[in-house]
Amino acid sequence: MKRVMLSFLGIVGSSFAVPVLMDGEYAKAFCDAWNKTPQLVEELGKSESWTAVPERKIFMYREDCGEAKQIQLTIKNEQGKAVCVYGGPAKDKRGSNDFLMYAQTQRWLEMGRGEYGPMKAMMFGRLKFEGPKFVAMKNMGPFEAFLKLIDKPPHDASRCP
């Protein structure tokens, strides 16, 4: 009986666990948060440079946890809105219209708290970035909102995904 009760408590306890920063569950919550952020949905949805392609993918990972632990956000341009339709483990290959961003965990958390924006992060090498730089430069406001969103979904940054 004791074993059954301990198993039950383990299952119940794990169902209330906070997602690990940049694991699949975190990516799903991030996607939901994206869709509740007008600066991302509305501004990017109206940006000609962003909407030049029907879909963009954003790949991210914590540098100190390893490149193999990437997450993916898939953003579709639908009727003047940039809507996140997938957030989870990376499942696709990155194309020329997609983005890859990675940084040390500490740096992600600093950006998420709004301690500095994307320009400073990239200039000082705190955020590594690959992808269409022209698109990113034309959309600095949404890019900054994106970075501040890092800290919004509840997460555990003390361990790797």
Secondary structure, 3 states (H helix, E strand, C coil): CHHHHHHHHHHHHHHCCCCECCCHHHHHHHHHHHHCCHHHHHHHHHCCCCCCCCEEEEEEEEHHHCHHHCEEEEEEEECCEEEEEEEEECCCCCCCCCEEEEECHHHHHHHHCCCCCHHHHHHCCCCEEECCHHHHHHCHHHHHHHHHHCCCCCCECCCCC
